Amino acid sequence: MTKKSLCVVTGTRAEYGLLRPVLQKLLQSDVIEPRLVVTGAHLAPEFGNTVSEIEADGMPIAARIPILKFGTGSPLATARTVSYTMERFTDYFSQNRPDAVLVLGDRYEIFAAGAAAALLEIPLAHISGGDVTAGAADDWFRHCLTKMASLHFPSCEVYARRLIRMGEDPAAVENVGGLGDENLRSLPLLSRAALAESIGFGLERPYALVTYHPETAGGASPAAQFDALCAALERCGLAAVFTKANADAGGADINARIDAVCAARPGQYVAFTSMGVLRYLSAMKYCAVVAGNSSSGVVETPSLGVPCVNVGDRQKGRLLSANIICCAADEASVYAALQKALSPAFAAQARQAKSPYNGGDTSGRIVRRLEAFVQSPSLGKPKLFYDGPVPGWEKEGSR
């Protein structure tokens, strides 16, 4: 049997960490030939050249498509990058046409790659649709990908029902749980001592694991918000392990500030452009609190029962567990939230948190459904807008 080709696109360290188990299982498939295309921040020195992590995994790379020629400092740069990315992926898909394309998430480069596939009438499958993140342009990138895709893998029931309300056929929507949650349950995390040795930083004292990305909707100042977070951390006296911001507009400014605060407090603060999924999740396991506005703080910390302080509006709208405290992005609010998160009472509450993202064998379920998808006689046919009843609607009350 001739295998069907499936192009999988990755542009960031976090996204690859989630896709990794899917890719590993696709490489074992008798039905699918995966073609991994690496783009975006993976290929940029200022974001750590994280393609090296993919190479270290021995993952075959079908193509490398650099796209960040316009920089990442402004919405104009982002707009130009989206246009350029669509052009590059249109060329790639035209010359190396796959039977289907798989993308994850909500970033601008993934939106552009998905749009190129859709315009060329290549069937699109989408992981992590149905979320809401009101403080980032990622919100509408994600929903646009939903309308272009023919197969959906949301991470919880609430998001699955939202996709159906958006007109997606229930038969094409499968709640598989979160890939980050699966990583936490399946990866052999490092011991505290092994982690400290690996990152070259002492972890004896309580520390915060901090990731702060720019808010790209609403006109907030990413630099001012990050400065407020740093001031609150200093007042708490915590050590901190920073992972740097992504390639959104304003990310470079945040990263410069991270370098400055770490240089001013050697031994107390340390920063990494990328820790890799194993070290990052291990650092999450042993930290006193996760702070910032990364989606991992919302999606992955519940499985470990770790307190999380979610700052600002970037993740506003996501389903929250009992271990998460949301606060405004000013120093007083962040400090109060950190103080609460570090209290014994809240730590006990966090340990009892239940994750809504546990889907069991998430990556295996995705691969099995993809195998059926690429072999379906209806592959590539136009999809219809679904106007029928929404399963589980009664569970959502009046929402």
N, C-alpha and C positions, 0 to 999 in steps of 0.2 A: 504494500500500500504506500502510495506517495504521500509524504507528510505535507500538511498545510503550514504555510509560513505565517508566523505571528511576529510582527514588529513590536518590541517593548521599548518605550522611551523613558529615559531617566535624565533629570537635569540637576538634582541636588543630592547631597549626602543623606539627608533625612529620608527622602523618597526612595533612594536605593536601599537603605537599610530595611525599609518595609517590603520592597519588591524582592529582596534577596531570596527568601524561601520560595516564592512563586517561581523565580527564575531557576532555582535549583531543581524544582520538581518538573518544570517544563523541559529541562535538559534530559530528563529521564522518560519523557513522553514518547509513546509509539505513534502518536497522531500529529503532534505539533513540532515544527522546527522553529525554535525561538531565534529572533534576530535582535540583539540588544543594540540600541542606538544611544550613545552617550552625548550629552549636549550641556549647554548652560554653565553653571558654576563648577561642574566637574572638571572643566577644561581651562579654568581661569586660575592663574597663580595666586591672585589676591584672595581667592576663596579656598585655597589649599590644594589645588590640583587633585581633587578627590577621586579622579579616575584611577589613581594609584591604588585606592582601596578596592576598586572593582578588579583591577589587574591582580592584586594580591590574593583575591578569592579564586583566581583562576577562571574567572567568568569570561567566556568568549565575547568579544565586542565586534559587532558587524560593521559599525561606522561611528566616527566621531565627527560631530557637526558643531564647530565653534560658532557662537552667535553674539557674544558680548562686545562687539566692535564699537558700540556707541556708549559704553560705560553703563553705570547703574545709578547715577546720581540724581535723576529727576524723572518725573512722569513723561517728559518728552523723550528721554533716553529709553524708557520702557516701551513707549509707543513705537519708536523706531526699531527697537529690538523685536517686538512682536511682528512687525511688517517683514523684517529681514528673516526672522525664523520661519514664517510661513513660506517665504520664497525658497529658503534652503531646504525645508522639508518637502515642498512641492517638487523640487528637483529630485530629491532623494527617492521619494515614493514613485515618481514617474519612471525613474531608471531602475529601481529595485522594488517593484510593486509587490507588497505582501498580500496574503489572503485576508488578513485582519490586522488591526493595531490595538494594543493595550496601553492605556495610560492610567496614572494614579493621581488623584488630587485636584489641584486648583491653581497652579501657578501660571504665570503669563506665558512661559515657554511651552508648557503642556497644552494650554489653550491653543496656541499657535500651531503646534504639531497636530493636535486633534482637528483643528479647522482645515488644515491642509489635507488630511486624510478624508474628511467628510466631503470636501469639495471635489476630490478625485473619486468619490463613491467607493471608498474602501471602508468596510464595516469597522466600527469602533466599539471597544469594550472599555468600561470606565469603573475604576475602583474608588470608593470613598465619595460618592455623590450623596446629595441630600442634606449635607451639613449646612449650617448657617454660621458665618463669621462676619458680623456686621462691621467690624473695624478694619477690614481689608478688602481691596479690590478682588482678592481671591474668591470672594463670595460669588460675584457674578461670573468670573471665569469658570468656576465650578458648575454653575447652573447652565451656562452655555454649553459646556461639555456634555451635560446631561441630555440636552435636546439634540445634540449631534450623535450621541451614542445609541446603540441598539441593544446593549447588554450592560447591566448595572450590578455592582457589588457594594452596596452600602454596608456600614459597620454596625448598625443597630436597627431595631424595628421602627423607631420614630423616624429615622431617616429614610427607611424603605417606604413607609407610608407617604412621606413627603414627596418622594419621586413619583409615586402613583398619582398623587394629587396634581403633579405637574404634567400629567398626561402620559406617563410611561406605563406600558402594559405590565400588569402584575406578573405575567409569565416570564418577563425579561428582567425582573428585579429579584435578586436573591440576597437576603441578609446573611452575610458570612462572618460577621464579627470583625474586629480590628486586627490588622496584621501586627501592629505594635503590641497588642495584648498577647498574640501568639508568640512573638519573640520573647516576651518576658516569661512565658510558661515553658518555652522549649530550649532557649539558649542556656548553656552552663555558665552563669555569671561568675566573674572573678571574685575571689575573697578580697576583703578590705586591704590586706597587706599586699596582695598581688596587684591590686589596682594602684595603690600608692607607689609601688615600685615601677609600674608601667608608665605612669604619668609623671614620675619624678617629683611628687608633691606629697607632703605629710598629711594624712587624713585623721590624725588622732583627735583633733578638736572638732566640734560641730561645724558643719559647712553647709552653705547653700549651693545648689546647682542652678546656675543662672543662664538663661537664654532670652535675649530680647530682640525681637524683629521690629522693623518700622511698622507703624499703623499706616496703611496706604489708602484709607478712606476717612473722611471727616476733617481733614485739615490739621490734625494734631502735629506737634513738633516732636519727631522721634528723639532728637538729641535732648530736649528738655525733659521728656519722659524718662529717658535712660538716666539722666543726671539725678532725677528724683529717686529712682530706684537705688542708685549707688549711695546716695546720701542716707537713705533708710537702712541699707545694709550696714553702712559704717556705724550708724547709731546703735545697731543691734550687736556689734562686735563680732559678727560671724566671719569665718573664713569663707572663701567663695571659689568655686570652679566655674569659669565662664566658658560657654561655647559661643562662638562669634555669630553675628547676624548673617542673614542670607543676602541674596543679590537684589533685593528690592531697593527702590529709591530711598536713600537715607541710610542704608545698611553700612556703607563705607564710613560714614561719620560715626555711627555707633561703634564700629570696630576700632576706629582710632581712639575713641574714648576708653574702650576696654583696655587697649594697650597702655594708655596713660595711667589708668587706675591700678593696673597690675604692676607697672614699673614703680609706682609710688608706694606699693605695699608688697614687696617681695616676701615670700614665705606665708603671706596671708591670702593673697589672691593669685590665681593662675588662669591662663586663658589658652584655648585651643581653637584653631580654625575648624578642625573636625576631630572628634575623638574616636570615630568609628562606632558602630552600633553596640558592640560588646562592652567597650569601656564606658560608653555613655550610659547604657542601662545599668551597668554595675555601679557607676557613680550615683545614679538615681536611687539605687537600693539602699546605699549607706548614708545618704545626705539627711540633714535635719529638715530641710525644706527645699522644694523646687520653686524657684521664683522667676517671674518674667511673663512672657506671653506666647510661648511656643505651644503648638497643638499637643506636643508630647506631655506637657504638664496636665492637660485636660484629659487626654485619651489614655495615657499609659500609667500615670501615677496611681489610679485607683487599684490596679492589680497588685501593686506593692504596698498599698496602705500608707503611702508617704504624704505628709502635708504638702499642699501646693498653694501658693499665692499667685493668682492670675491677675496681672496688672493691665488696666486699660480695657479697650474695646476690641482688640484684634480678634479675640476668640468669642466675643459676645454672640450668643445664640446657640452655642454648642451645648449638648446635653452634659450636665454637671453631676458629679458624685459628691458624697458627703465629706470627702477629704479636701475639697477645693474651696478656697476663700477668694472671692472676686473683690477688687478694690479699684478706686480711681488712680490715675497715674500721677499723683502728687506725693510729695515726701511724707506728709502727715498720714495720709491714707495708707500708703505702702508700709510705713513703720507700724501703724496699728495692726494691720493685717499680719505682718511678720511676727509681732509680739503674740498675737492670738495663735498663729500656726505653731509657734515654738512652745506653747503652754502644754503641760502634761495632759490636761483635759482634752485639748484638741488632738494631740498626738494619739490618744486612746480612741477618739472618734474616727480619726483617719484610718487606724488599723482595722476598723470594722467596715470600711467602705466596700461596696459591691460594684464591680465594674459592669456597665451595660454592654461592653464591647467583647465579651468572651463568646466567640463563635465556635470554639472547639478547633478542629483542623481547618483553620481559615484558608491557608494557602492551598491545601489539598482540595478543598471544595471549589476554590476559584479555578484551579487547573482542570478538574473534572468537568466543570461547566464550560470552560473554554474549549475543551476537546469536543463536546457536543455542539457547541456554537459553530466552530469552523467546519463541522461535517454536516450541518443542517442544510436541507434543500432550500430553505428560505434565506440563507446567508446572502447579504447584499441587497435584498429586496427592500423597497421603501417601507418604513414603519408608519403605523397609523397612530393618531392621537387617541388615547384611551379616555373615554368619558364615563366609564362604569363605576360601580361601587368600590370603595377603598377598604380592603381588609383591615380590621382593627380600628376603624374610624371611631367606634363607640368608646374606645379606650382613651381617646384624646379630649373628651368632653366637648367644649365649645370652641376649641382652637381651630 
